[in-house]
Amino acid sequence: MVTKYKNIPSGPRPLSELISKNQTNLGKLAIEAKRRENLNNYLLRKLPSSISKGISHCNINPEDTITILTPSTEWASKLRFNHSKILEISKKKEPKVKRIKFRVKET
Protein backbone atom coordinates (compact mmCIF):
# COMPACT_ATOMS: atom_id res chain seq x y z
CA MET A 1 0.00 0.00 0.00
CA VAL A 2 1.43 3.38 -1.09
CA THR A 3 0.80 6.31 1.22
CA LYS A 4 0.45 9.70 -0.43
CA TYR A 5 1.49 12.72 1.57
CA LYS A 6 -0.26 16.04 1.22
CA ASN A 7 1.67 19.04 -0.15
CA ILE A 8 4.58 16.93 -1.39
CA PRO A 9 5.05 16.95 -5.15
CA SER A 10 4.77 13.55 -6.74
CA GLY A 11 7.70 14.13 -9.08
CA PRO A 12 10.56 16.47 -9.81
CA ARG A 13 9.70 20.16 -9.96
CA PRO A 14 10.71 22.30 -12.93
CA LEU A 15 13.90 24.30 -12.42
CA SER A 16 12.05 27.51 -13.30
CA GLU A 17 9.73 26.90 -10.36
CA LEU A 18 12.64 26.44 -7.95
CA ILE A 19 14.35 29.61 -9.19
CA SER A 20 11.22 31.74 -9.08
CA LYS A 21 10.47 30.92 -5.43
CA ASN A 22 12.41 33.42 -3.32
CA GLN A 23 12.39 31.25 -0.21
CA THR A 24 14.39 28.40 -1.78
CA ASN A 25 18.18 28.47 -1.70
CA LEU A 26 18.24 28.39 -5.48
CA GLY A 27 15.76 31.27 -5.59
CA LYS A 28 17.90 33.34 -3.21
CA LEU A 29 20.97 32.59 -5.32
CA ALA A 30 19.13 33.70 -8.46
CA ILE A 31 18.10 36.97 -6.77
CA GLU A 32 21.69 37.69 -5.71
CA ALA A 33 23.04 36.87 -9.18
CA LYS A 34 20.51 39.27 -10.72
CA ARG A 35 21.49 41.98 -8.21
CA ARG A 36 25.13 41.65 -9.22
CA GLU A 37 24.30 41.63 -12.91
CA ASN A 38 22.14 44.74 -12.49
CA LEU A 39 24.92 46.57 -10.64
CA ASN A 40 27.46 45.62 -13.28
CA ASN A 41 25.21 46.77 -16.13
CA TYR A 42 24.36 49.97 -14.27
CA LEU A 43 28.01 50.90 -13.83
CA LEU A 44 28.78 50.11 -17.46
CA ARG A 45 25.92 52.41 -18.56
CA LYS A 46 26.52 55.28 -16.15
CA LEU A 47 30.29 55.57 -16.20
CA PRO A 48 32.07 57.25 -19.10
CA SER A 49 33.27 54.69 -21.64
CA SER A 50 36.87 55.73 -20.94
CA ILE A 51 36.39 54.23 -17.47
CA SER A 52 33.82 51.49 -18.02
CA LYS A 53 35.99 49.76 -20.65
CA GLY A 54 38.23 48.68 -17.79
CA ILE A 55 35.49 46.87 -15.89
CA SER A 56 35.35 43.14 -16.60
CA HIS A 57 32.80 42.44 -13.88
CA CYS A 58 31.80 43.66 -10.47
CA ASN A 59 30.68 41.85 -7.38
CA ILE A 60 29.04 43.08 -4.19
CA ASN A 61 29.47 41.24 -0.92
CA PRO A 62 27.17 41.23 2.13
CA GLU A 63 29.34 43.84 3.87
CA ASP A 64 28.51 46.17 0.97
CA THR A 65 31.93 46.34 -0.56
CA ILE A 66 32.05 46.28 -4.34
CA THR A 67 34.91 44.37 -5.92
CA ILE A 68 35.60 45.39 -9.50
CA LEU A 69 37.52 42.97 -11.68
CA THR A 70 39.78 44.53 -14.28
CA PRO A 71 41.64 42.98 -17.22
CA SER A 72 45.07 44.39 -16.22
CA THR A 73 47.03 46.23 -13.55
CA GLU A 74 46.96 49.33 -15.77
CA TRP A 75 43.16 49.34 -15.72
CA ALA A 76 43.12 48.74 -11.97
CA SER A 77 45.29 51.85 -11.49
CA LYS A 78 43.13 53.95 -13.80
CA LEU A 79 39.98 52.81 -11.99
CA ARG A 80 41.53 53.49 -8.57
CA PHE A 81 42.23 57.03 -9.77
CA ASN A 82 38.48 57.35 -10.50
CA HIS A 83 37.46 55.67 -7.23
CA SER A 84 35.28 58.53 -5.92
CA LYS A 85 33.34 58.85 -9.16
CA ILE A 86 32.72 55.09 -9.27
CA LEU A 87 31.67 55.06 -5.61
CA GLU A 88 29.30 57.99 -6.13
CA ILE A 89 27.60 56.30 -9.09
CA SER A 90 27.51 52.92 -7.29
CA LYS A 91 25.69 54.45 -4.31
CA LYS A 92 22.86 55.56 -6.59
CA LYS A 93 22.15 51.90 -7.36
CA GLU A 94 23.29 50.35 -4.05
CA PRO A 95 23.00 53.03 -1.32
CA LYS A 96 24.69 50.90 1.37
CA VAL A 97 27.99 50.63 -0.52
CA LYS A 98 30.88 51.91 1.56
CA ARG A 99 34.01 50.68 -0.20
CA ILE A 100 35.30 49.61 -3.57
CA LYS A 101 38.14 47.18 -4.16
CA PHE A 102 39.86 46.63 -7.50
CA ARG A 103 41.25 43.25 -8.48
CA VAL A 104 42.98 42.12 -11.64
CA LYS A 105 41.06 39.28 -13.26
CA GLU A 106 43.03 36.06 -13.36
CA THR A 107 43.44 34.57 -16.80
Salt bridges, closest charged atoms under 4 A:
GLU17 OE2 - ARG13 NH1 3.87
GLU32 OE2 - ARG35 NH1 3.43
GLU32 OE2 - ARG36 NE 3.15
GLU37 OE1 - LYS34 NZ 3.42
ASP64 OD1 - ARG35 NH2 3.63
GLU94 OE1 - ARG35 NH2 2.94
